[in-house]
Amino acid sequence: MCKLDFNAPVRAYLPDFTLYDPWVTEQFTLVDMLTHRSGLGLGAGDLMLWPEPSGFRRSEVVHNLRYLPGDKTQFRTKYAYDNLLYIAAGQVLEAVSGQSWESYVEEQLMRPLGMQHCVAGDIPTELQNNVATPHKMVEGKLARVVRETAPGPSVSAPAGGIRCSIADMAKWTQMWLGQGKALLSAQVKHQLWQPYTLMSVSEREQQQDNTHFAAYALGWRLHDYHGTLRVHHTGALAGMRAHLSLFPEKQLGIVVLINQGSTNARQAIMQTLANAYLDAPQQDWIAYYRNKELARASNTSAQRESVDASFPLTTVQEYLGDYQDNWFGNVSVTSEQGKLIWQSAKMSRLRAELQPVAQDKFYAYWHDRSMHADSWVIFTRDEQGRIKGMQMVPFDDIDWSFDFQDLDLRKVNKSAAN
């Protein structure tokens, strides 16, 4: 297996690696890459990954990190989850090992543990009939989610794209608890479970889980949970949720895999099982999270209903054209049967009807209603009153991976370019 120095600069492995600030770029280590303390915003650049299929290559994603806004004062001081840096970590692994991320993970981690029903890359033909179908709530109804993929490896896989059976996840869990094959030494496990980035503890965690501290380690979250150490992580893709919790002092591991995009359902199952094994206070967690979900849905519905998409447009012509962002690429605004259509060039499923609500302000009504990515689109003008660009403001309740707020879309003057 390859060896990496977690404290080495990323540029020792990826010479072209560049972030928002030259000093941060030079100081940035593998530990920084894996512990969400980069100074980038929450979910920065995730629009290059989801919704699938992505039109970006992994090398493009890593290259475009340099265009994402960051805050130097938050480098190594503030936690903000970032999937793109795990894509970059996958590129580091490929550079050092000479193997693709997929083949390395399967050959060096899965196969030695006998995980025959886990894949990091393409699902073999013989396993394709045994893959769970994702589901999620779409406009109040449970619906199947179509997971569209492009040919070749999934761009987002190093940030969490492994498909696995519950039996094989049990083998993975046993390895971490020292009950199965010793794939990693005790020293390496100790290093991976060291706290690096402090995280906040919510009021709910304080009251319900008796939690006093939270931190991010190398790919793991750390909490105290009813008086014992909890090493854990969650996973979320469209219509799927996962959760793995380890309680090393109790030799306990719990795996939750569900093919419904409900974070609350995942949490209810995990708390029910964990509290039962730890003899911790119980309540009807399903009812508790169901009530939270209903309250949030009511607030969200009120916010949607407040959108008045009846503002009279005198003309659509001035909004039409191509808009360019350094990291996201091209977005076109076209007219179809009198309606304005917003379309990303590289992310095919990001297509919306722009419904006018005020002068230069529109509601982005996405054609794919499974995304829950509602946002405002606000066109900006230059001193002469001509449209010069657009900015986007996400609704408060949407998934933070829809980082529309990081876009700086500038209208392309084709006549000047020619």
DAFEN-V978343 format. One record per helix or strand. SS is the DSSP state (a for helix, b for strand). FROM is the first residue (numbers start at 1). TO is the last residue. If there is no record, write none. Layout:
ss = [SS:SS]
from = [FROM:FROM]
to = [TO:TO]
//
This chain:
ss = [b:a:a:b:a:b:a:a:b:a:a:a:b:a:b:b:a:b:a:a:b:a:b:b:b:b:a:b:a:a:a:b:b:b:b:b:b:b:a:b:a]
from = [9:10:22:29:30:40:46:58:70:72:84:101:118:125:135:141:157:163:166:186:197:203:214:221:228:240:248:252:263:285:317:321:329:339:351:361:375:387:404:409:414]
to = [9:12:27:29:34:40:48:67:70:74:97:113:119:130:138:144:159:164:176:192:198:209:216:225:237:247:250:258:278:305:319:325:336:344:358:366:381:394:406:411:417]
//
